[in-house]
Amino acid sequence: DLTGDLEPVRPRRLTRGSLWVAAGWAGGAALLLWFSGMRHDLSDGVMMPPLPLLAFWLIVALGFAAAWSALRMGLPGVGRDYSGWRWAGLAALALPLSALVMALGDGHAAMEAARPENGLGCLIEGVMAGLGVGAALFAWLKAGAPTSPTRAGWVVGIAAGAAGATIVALHCASNDMMHIALWHGLAVLLSGLAGRLLLAPLLRW
């Protein structure tokens, strides 16, 4: 009697969730670059300078690790380890620490980098560009009912913010590490806070 009305459900596959995330990432990039354009050196076929390129790949690694952890939170299982994204986050801390050291040596440049007119647009674009990844991960986790909504909200927000920051890096022409660490990094931080405050209550069973 208990099982008479049950029907088979489609198994959850990480591949499907990963495709959702990839689509959200690519969609956010396509929209931002369509409206705002690509940075001039990349559009001319020239590679980014080494330090901005390093910052780009560190944030990419953080986005991938956080997205992967969020995807695994949507699968059934006991005792899974979801802490991989934290190691990528520790590596990404090299950006603000490097910017802090540079700011101590050149306070005027730090003040210029902190002026809202020099970076607020990057912050807003970064948060907006990551919404596709955030929506994909939220939909995945909402169907999977994660056991820790608080942690899931953090991870979804960080993944979305990191995705948005990498997209902005393809548009933003600044090579200043203080600008990148502050404004691009704030997109990750604010998205993480938004995920914790706004998404975590919606992910509860």
Secondary structure, 3 states (H helix, E strand, C coil): CCCCCCCCCCCCCHHHHHHHHHHHHHHHHHHHHHHHCCCHHHHCCCCCCHHHHHHHHHHHHHHHHHHHHHHHHCCCCCCCCCCHHHHHHHHHCHHHHHHHHHHHHCHHHHHHHHCHHHCHHHHHHHHHHCHHHHHHHHHHHHHHCCCCHHHHHHHHHHHHHHHHHHHHHCCCCCCCHHHHHHHHHHHHHHHHHHHHHHHHHHHCC
